[in-house]
Amino acid sequence: MMNNYDKMIEEKVLKVFSEMEKRVSAEDMVRIREAYELARIAHADQKRKSGEPYIIHPIAVANIVAEELKLGANPVIAAFLHDVVEDTAYTMDDIRQRFGDDVAFLVSVVTKKSTGQYEISKQVDNYKQMLNSIHYDIRALLVKLADRMHNMRTLSSMRPDKQMKIAGETDFFYAPLANRLGLYNVKIELENLSFRYRCPHEYEYISALIDKDRETRQERLDAFIEKIRKVLDADGIRVKVTAIYRAPYSIWRKMRKSGDDFNHIPFRHFVEVMFFCEDMKMEKDMALRIYASLTNAFKEKPCGILNYIDSPKENGYQSFHVQLLSDFGCWEEVHISSERMVRASQLGVVAERSEDNVRRWIEKFRTVLKDLEIHQKEGGFIENVVTTFYNDDIMVFTPHGMSVNLPKRATALDFAFEIHSDIGEHAHYARINGQLASVKTVLHRGDIVEIATNPDIHPQQVWMEHVLTYKAKGFLKRYFAKQEKPAYHFCNHCRPIPGEEVVGFKENDGSITVHKRNCPVAIGLASQQGDSIVSVDYHESPTVLYPVAIQILAVDRCHLLSDMINSITNELNLSIVSLNTNTVDCIVNCTITFSVHSFNELQTIIEHVSAIDGVEEVKKIYD
């Protein structure tokens, strides 16, 4: 048996060596071979859960780093050694002396902490350790992603509880991280392996439906693809046309989002038209030329274009999407991309080998991490990270054309905080594509957003339910934490406001509930729990408002309504929440809802409204 393993190990490690010999020096090849030898000796007596020699795992990780991620010598060396310090007697100093500081750093990032003391939890601290590595460069994260990919590919040997733990980590953190890095293939594989082990029955069910759908539609899809080839060939355009089915997890997510079954999910596949263009500056022109050729031969769906070439996704994805009507009477989604765009969508940060490309990615991540570090003391570190690495994003614009990337389903409030915290704090209303809208409005890709501010507007607790980004959530959490905490709870039956005669009752947990003295609930409590009565000082606050409603009975006349509104809004500078009026036989019955700071302010309003010509009666409405 070991002979078979020895042969398999030799074949796999030679594959790594062969891949690296194409692009590194002879000196680096010596170091790579030495790293493998050290790992082989260190793990000689260890086995994986499957019973295989442990060395198979670091070889597999090194192969992913070398062949799939196309990284250099030091990341491959780190991949061979990534479990040596954690699982054997070798130390980080041994790694540093043999292979240098750079390799030692890469290994240290992917080595889990051995201490029993964790800031939040072992898992969360490991995530933070990896993300902090980007302050140096991004290669350590890529090695860790390669490690996670092989662990997921071999997860079947684990116990079900371990499968769930590892799959959950992958779906929650590693797959979105791969997405943000632009590693589309890695993201898709991690998502679907996680789905397979978390929900095996659903995974198999959807996989079977995809296979059946592919078989049913194959002939028509082949005909559609062949017609595309002929049309473009006739115009002298060389392309590669491929039908790509979306993976089970993507289909499942669409089904959950829409509530539709498999057969009613649109675009379960798409057709990729990949063209070849040596000059990057000419890619857009070529994409538009292909688009023109195809729309001459096929009907185009109105408003069916998505131009990711001019407006790339946050992870760098570029393509030109269009929907075309096939000869079989169904809309087909077509992605027009250059070979460079396809390669970039698969390899993301490592697609371009230039230093400028790596530097751009590092700077982007450093900005994200800087914000995360500032706000991580507020808690919710992982929630912040997941929001930042969200699967879907949209690009919206300021009126001056500046692009802003936000998570899908972000609101105008998220946009406001993304521009500047002062704009978010005092956001009054929005104009979206020139139309007046609430700041809570959900934005869509391509929206032009303008935020109007007002120094008298301040965050409300309900805003927390209408923001997604960590910038917005972080600011609002800090804002509300600084606000004066209410010393009491208030009875929902009588809803007392400052200035009214009130009484307090001490609850079993030590808190105090405030009631009006004439509240039926308070009267009942006083007769049964008289010893719990306490005196309370219930003072008004300039920043706290209480909703109230008044009912007005009046004789109708010209400008009566405007006079009533004026007495509240202009004379007392309060905002009306709602107004309902009904006139029958010249008798006006009007209900106005607004907010006040105190009972005295309410009384002032009642006096002002009562003094209006024609007003017969004004009274507060009690629930």
Buried (B, 14 or more C-beta within 10 A) or exposed (E): EEEEBEEBBEEBBEBBBEBBEEEBEEEBBEBBBBBBEBBBEBBEEEEBEEEBBBBBBBBBBBBBBBBBBBBBBBBBBBBBBBBBBEEBEBEBEBBBEBBEEBBBBBBBBBBEEEEEEEEEEEBBBBBBBBBBBBEEBBBBBBBBBBBBBBBBEBBEEBEEEEBBEBBBBBBBBBBBBBBBBBBBBBBBBBBBBBBBBBBEEBBEBBBEBBEEBBEEBEEBBEEBBEBBBEBBEEBEBEBEBEBEBBBBBBBBBBBEEEEEEBEEBEEBBBBBBBBEBEEEEEBBEBBBBBBEBBEEBBEBBEEBEBBBBEBBBBBBBBBBBBBBBBEEEEBBBBBBBBBBBBBBBBBBBBBBEEEEBBEBBBEBBEEBBEBBBEBBEBEBBBEBBBBBBBBEBBBBBBEEEEEBBBBBEBBBBBBBBBBEBEBBBBBEBBBBEEEEBEBBBBBEBEBBBBBBBEEEBEBEEEBBEBBBBBBBBBBBBEBBEEEEEEEBEBBEBBBBBBBBEBBBBBEEEEEBBBBBEEBEBBEEBBEEEEEBBEEBEBEBEEEBBBEBBBBBEBEBEEEBBEBBBBBBEEEBEBEEEEBEBEBEEEEBEBBBBBBBBBBBBBEBBBEBBBEBEBBEEBEEEEE
